Structures are given as structure tokens and as C-alpha cells.
């Protein structure tokens, strides 16, 4: 799958999937890729998906070699691409960490790969990653911290495997469709059992 996408075996593949909007603040990833160019780091930041900021991001990334934009994939290819990345990336603009947990985390955790989140340390995304024991959190809007942590996480195979397994276990335990239906059913029973006023 890596070769099919033109990714070399020795490259560190850091994959961000999903919406490319204002909330994601992906100019931070472009800046990290530019810094990787300057340092000669063997890494590729892959932005997979679409959104209203994609064209602006592609413009700002002109001449940057260590970043790639990919079109959305069908469900099967998407799962395979997540599974073959070295690190799965969540990037959020500083100050938006309290808004909502990104839905991509369910797919990320299920893929069994370590997650790197550039987000507010006290936000809900960081909290979910800590609860899952599935990754590392770095400050939002800090491209050097993003690059350094991406390299460190991609190179530490043992830690990456441990974090990926923890994410999978968390997803099975708390994020599965069966668990969601059970929670909904319990809520319905509790609602029915409430005394009328």
C-alpha cells in the first residue's frame, strides 16, 4: 500500500485525514514540512481529504517537498492507508481545543497506529488521546514541536506499537457501534423510567 501511494519504505509517513478547514489550522503542518525540508529530515506529511482551506494550503505549500495532498479515498483504501502510516496526525488551531473531539479519532484508534495531536493541552482532543493511552500531545501552532515529535514517534517502533494497541483496545471497549447502541438503549430505558411531572 505504501509503494502504491509512492511512499518509500524508509520514509516516515505522518498522515492527517479529513476536513481541511479553519479549525484544523493545517498551516502548522505546512510549516513543519517546510522546516523538515530545511533540516533534510526524511519525512512526508500527507494531508488526505478536502475542505475549504485545501486550495490555500496547497498554495502556501508550493516548493515544499515534504508534504503531499491526497484526494479522499473509499472506505477500504482509507482503512489500509491509515494502517500503513507511521503516525496518524490530528492538528488543531490554537484555541479551538474545547470545541469537540474530532470524529477521525475513532478511525485512528481502530487503525492501531500511534496518534500525534498538535492541540491545546487541556482541550477535549488531548483528553481523549490521554484517556485512550494512544498517542502524544504537542502544543498547537508549534511546527518545530510537531516535527520533532513526529520523528520521535515514528522512530520508536516499540512505543508506537504500544500506543497503537492501546488505541485499538480503547476503540473496541468504548467506541464500537455495539457500545453506542447499548448506551442509546440504556438511555431510552432511563428516559422511560423517569416519573412524569
C-alpha angles and dihedrals in degrees: 000000000000092000090046088060093045095253116144120229093241095048119104105232114206109185129198114184134188136027121016099204138130094277092060095058091205093171082086089064091048089052091049090051091049089051089050088054091052092048095041093236115171097234138116124206108206120198107197119189140028142269145142093288097049097095092048090049092050090051092051090047095056109131093017108122101189098064131075132187118212131188119243115279133217116264097265095047090044092057091047093049092050090050094052098048118100094221133011113219134214113185123183132180112252111269099026098087092106095057104084143312109268111249089223089076091077090057092041094052092046090053092065095229126127116263125223115196123193097195145113108302093226096043128110094255092056090046093052092049091049091048090051093045085222107128156342130288124212128179117281115250096022108117094181092054089046093052095044093048092045091055093045094048095045092049097048100077094174094052091043092053092048093049092045092051091048090052092050092050091048092049092050092046100044113008105046122118088243091056091049091051091048091051091048092049091050090050091052091051091049091048092050091048094054111109114245115246 
